Amino acid sequence: MRLNELLKFNNITIQCHDNPDADALASGYALLWYFEKMGKKAKLIYKGKNKIQKSNLKIMLEKLEIPVSYEPELDKVKGLLVTVDCQYGQKNVSKLKADHIAVIDHHQKSADLPKLSDVRNNLGSASTLVWDLIKKEGLDVNDNPLLATALYYGLYTDTNKFSEVSHPLDRDMQDELIVNKSIIVEMSNSNISLNELKITGNAILNYKYFKKEKYLIIHAEACDPNILGVMSDFSLETAGVNVCLAYFVSPIEVKFSVRSCVKEVHANELAAFLAGDLGGGGGHIFKAGGSLRPEKLKQKYKESKDKKDKGSGKLEALATNYLHMRMKEYFDMYEVIYAKETTLGMDGMKKYVKIPQEFGYVKLTDVFPKGTLITVRTLEGDIDITIDKSHYLMVGITGEIYPIAKEKFKKSYKTLDDSFDKKFEYDPSIKNSVTGEKKSVMAYVKHAVSKGNVSIYARPLDKCVKLFTAWDDEKYYSGGIGDYIAFREDDPHDIYIIKKDLFDQLYKEVKM
Ligand SMILES: [Mn+2]
């Protein structure tokens, strides 16, 4: 959906969820700014039982001049109603009748969305989504520094001070907004109320510690989700605690934060695993978070035949049971392999040869001069390199990007004259880290094909593994059951993992 599609309406009401948080207010504020600029009659409101009380939000409304009004009695509006940071008809937003409805949100999609909607649950905040939509209309929110500051704070609070950011668009917004730092500092230092300080203390007092795997589980009362981050950050500093999960259960969602300080557990992977198909989770290697949808959890409990899973049937107990079970499953599931010190046995191994593959490549000296320090922003994360030894950037068919040295490129790939035309979910970029100048990767991409002269031995995995490769012993690659584990014929320590759905496209068996 484009924002300009909403301009056919003259009366527009923007509704935040009940008990609005900074992200709902900021994204609503941005929509209001856009509609008013386009000459529309627009209003920003929220409903629900409570008027905004939290001190950081009061500062936000006052200092950033957000004209939001509390309308508990309102039950009908004329024209268009846009729900922001929430979805029309869901529990966390009081129902309003309207002639037309639009939804702009970044949570898990609900069953029936209106035709006018944009819901992207991989974004860290609704602020990012609205920022992106406004940018696509050719406007710059930096024209209003108070609005830019609000959007920044929306993302900041929704991602635990940016630590749970995972999408490159979130990082783009973080980089591009010009904000009033002192207002941000003022708001973030009024984040916890005395009551929440007490909730934090109580939750930590009742920790559950799992000695063998060295993880801690903290169950808090429903509170501001940011406080889960505070609890887990603090608890992780404890000796003997490598991983920490903090969560709370509310009727609207089960919210959790994950922290890890060991290289064998990626917090973002664990968060995604905990959420499973009941919600969503993600973030960074050391810090991540996520949520579960209560109705899906209840559904799972209804379907479960195993008495043990059933607990008392109360949401609180159900969520606790589920999270404890998932944590145990995660730790039991993996075998860790350090490729530098290991070779794989030949049991079950077959010989394969690589099928020539198409790639895009970018000669980095075409983009910036030799010696430039650059940041490549991709869907999987940022890569910092100096244009020197890593002369080339490879772009795979699924959009994955990695740097490669000149010699290796020449040896393994043949360049082609035609173009490499592919569209990916996120257009990767190259930024000059010194000057800040940014260029699109796809504007420089050329076409290459791999030579396919590599032989490997491989077998499907019957147990999940975490593999530390010979060239990176800091960051592991995960393999699930059915994925392939392989090593190069000419180097038994060069062990790697190939996803099962890619294997047949990439390799063919050599009959011996
Ligand atoms: Mn939000």
Boltz pocket constraint, residues with backbone or C-beta under 6 A from the ligand:
constraints:
  - pocket:
      binder: B
      contacts: [[A, 23], [A, 24], [A, 85], [A, 106], [A, 124], [A, 125], [A, 126], [A, 158]]
      max_distance: 6.0
